[in-house]
Amino acid sequence: MTLRTRTVVLFGSPRAGTPGMAANPTLAIDLPMRVLVWEDEQGRTFVTRNTGADIAQRVFARHGVAVPPEGQRNTEAFIENLVRKATE
């Protein structure tokens, strides 16, 4: 079986993630965060990622961690900035 090119890129901040994983050990199954870089049939490259709200409402919530709206916005800005810099 073959797949077109794809790469999962893991990223995070030990300063941000370690305290959360220390308090909620199950977070380690979902951290560090990740983005998918993939290629379509025409050879175009895309980056697919979760939003800050999705990470808060789907990932952190399943571990009993509430992320306030400001934290969701900060996560979104962090990921957006990271992807922008990586694709320049």
Protein Blocks (a to p, Z undefined) as FASTA:
>chain_A
ZZddddddddddfklmmmmmmmmmmlmmmpccdddddddfkopacdddddfklmmmmmmm
mnopacdfklmmmmmmmmmmmmmmmmZZ
